[in-house]
Amino acid sequence: MEFYHSVFGGELNTSTFGEFHASEDPAEQDKIMHAMLETPSGLVLMAADTPNGMDLTPGDNLAVSLSGDDEAELRGYWDKLSDGGQVTVPLEKAPWGDYFGMCTDKFGIRWLVNVAGGGAEQS
C-alpha cells in the first residue's frame, strides 16, 4: 500500500492485527488487517494481508481498472505502476477510440488503464 500511496498520493491509514487484538499468533501481529488509501481524485483502495490460516494465491487473482478522461493524471499513474513491472498492452490508441493499456506492477497486480475520449496523439 505504501507503493500505491506513492503512485496515487492521498491519505493512507493502516491497522495491524496486533492493534485490534485480532490474532494470538505472534507472526501475525504486524500484518495489516485493514489498509485504506483515499486519493485526492476520489479513488479509494482497500487491502489487507492474508492471515496465516487462509490460503493465498498471489498473482493473477485480480485486476484493477482505472478509467477517466484526465489523460495527464492517468498517464502519470500508468508510468508509476508499470515502472519495475511488465507492460502487457502498451498504453496507446485502442480500436474503440480511447487510449488503453494493461500492465502488471512489481507486486504482481494487473492494471487496466483507459483514457476516455482518445487523449492527445503521441509523438
Order of alpha helices (4+ residues) and beta strands (2+ residues): alpha-beta-beta-beta-beta-alpha-beta-beta-beta
